[in-house]
Amino acid sequence: MLTKLLETIRPLDENAMESARLHWDAIAKPLHSLGRLEDMIVQLAGICENPVPAPRKKAGQTLSK
């Protein structure tokens, strides 16, 4: 079971990461001024395969408006 789960893990999406990097570099702020936060956002983009990943709710948490 674990082996099958591990086989579903894909490498980070380099295109999404590059797009996210370019997006954050274009925002009006000093380049890389957010440090590790920017790195984590770029990594999340690679994991989600989306240059602008949207955070989802945590398990068991409801979103209220």
Contacts in CASP RR format, 6 or more apart in sequence:
PFRMAT RR
TARGET T0000
AUTHOR 0000-0000-0000
METHOD contacts of the structure
MODEL  1
MLTKLLETIRPLDENAMESARLHWDAIAKPLHSLGRLEDMIVQLAGICEN
PVPAPRKKAGQTLSK
12 43 0 8 1.000
12 46 0 8 1.000
12 47 0 8 1.000
13 45 0 8 1.000
13 46 0 8 1.000
13 47 0 8 1.000
13 48 0 8 1.000
13 49 0 8 1.000
14 46 0 8 1.000
15 51 0 8 1.000
16 45 0 8 1.000
16 46 0 8 1.000
16 48 0 8 1.000
16 49 0 8 1.000
16 50 0 8 1.000
16 51 0 8 1.000
17 42 0 8 1.000
17 43 0 8 1.000
17 45 0 8 1.000
17 46 0 8 1.000
17 51 0 8 1.000
19 45 0 8 1.000
19 51 0 8 1.000
20 41 0 8 1.000
20 42 0 8 1.000
20 45 0 8 1.000
20 46 0 8 1.000
20 51 0 8 1.000
20 52 0 8 1.000
20 53 0 8 1.000
21 42 0 8 1.000
23 51 0 8 1.000
23 52 0 8 1.000
24 34 0 8 1.000
24 38 0 8 1.000
24 41 0 8 1.000
24 42 0 8 1.000
25 31 0 8 1.000
32 38 0 8 1.000
41 53 0 8 1.000
44 53 0 8 1.000
45 51 0 8 1.000
45 52 0 8 1.000
45 53 0 8 1.000
46 53 0 8 1.000
47 53 0 8 1.000
57 63 0 8 1.000
END
